[in-house]
Amino acid sequence: MPTAEEDRAITAPAKSDPDAQPLTPRQLQSMVPIQALRGRPKSEHKKLLVSVRYSQEVVVYFKSTGEGWQARMDGVLRQYVASQPRNR
């Protein structure tokens, strides 16, 4: 760690540069850790990770529909589930 004198020598040029001013305590307090900003937002409808085997024709068909094919496949399965009676 630098001594107090070394720290003053390091920060003096930064303080004299109008484009590189040190952050104020208020700015520092409002900062958010980068980890909190990474990845996609959490969904309200969590999905389960499972391993399933489908026939090749089914997978080829859905993949041929383009990006988002897994979501479309999920939609078809959800429609099927919704159409079934619940007394099982």
CORBEL-V28848 format. One record per residue. N is the residue number from 1. PHI is phi as a letter, one per 40 degrees, with the letter a starting at -180 (NA if undefined). BURIAL is + if it has 16 or more other C-alpha atoms within 10 Angstrom, else -. Layout:
n->N phi->PHI burial->BURIAL
n->N phi->PHI burial->BURIAL
//
This chain:
n->1 phi->NA burial->-
n->2 phi->c burial->-
n->3 phi->c burial->-
n->4 phi->d burial->-
n->5 phi->c burial->-
n->6 phi->c burial->-
n->7 phi->c burial->-
n->8 phi->c burial->-
n->9 phi->c burial->-
n->10 phi->c burial->-
n->11 phi->c burial->-
n->12 phi->d burial->-
n->13 phi->c burial->-
n->14 phi->c burial->-
n->15 phi->c burial->-
n->16 phi->c burial->-
n->17 phi->c burial->-
n->18 phi->c burial->-
n->19 phi->c burial->-
n->20 phi->b burial->-
n->21 phi->c burial->-
n->22 phi->c burial->-
n->23 phi->c burial->-
n->24 phi->c burial->-
n->25 phi->d burial->-
n->26 phi->c burial->-
n->27 phi->c burial->-
n->28 phi->c burial->-
n->29 phi->c burial->-
n->30 phi->c burial->-
n->31 phi->c burial->-
n->32 phi->b burial->-
n->33 phi->d burial->-
n->34 phi->c burial->-
n->35 phi->d burial->-
n->36 phi->c burial->-
n->37 phi->b burial->-
n->38 phi->c burial->-
n->39 phi->g burial->-
n->40 phi->c burial->-
n->41 phi->c burial->-
n->42 phi->c burial->-
n->43 phi->c burial->-
n->44 phi->c burial->-
n->45 phi->b burial->-
n->46 phi->c burial->-
n->47 phi->b burial->-
n->48 phi->c burial->-
n->49 phi->c burial->-
n->50 phi->b burial->-
n->51 phi->b burial->-
n->52 phi->b burial->-
n->53 phi->b burial->-
n->54 phi->b burial->-
n->55 phi->c burial->-
n->56 phi->d burial->-
n->57 phi->c burial->-
n->58 phi->c burial->-
n->59 phi->c burial->-
n->60 phi->c burial->-
n->61 phi->c burial->-
n->62 phi->c burial->+
n->63 phi->c burial->-
n->64 phi->c burial->-
n->65 phi->c burial->-
n->66 phi->g burial->-
n->67 phi->d burial->-
n->68 phi->g burial->-
n->69 phi->c burial->+
n->70 phi->c burial->-
n->71 phi->c burial->-
n->72 phi->c burial->-
n->73 phi->c burial->+
n->74 phi->c burial->-
n->75 phi->c burial->-
n->76 phi->c burial->-
n->77 phi->c burial->-
n->78 phi->c burial->-
n->79 phi->c burial->-
n->80 phi->c burial->-
n->81 phi->c burial->-
n->82 phi->c burial->-
n->83 phi->c burial->-
n->84 phi->c burial->-
n->85 phi->c burial->-
n->86 phi->c burial->-
n->87 phi->c burial->-
n->88 phi->c burial->-
//
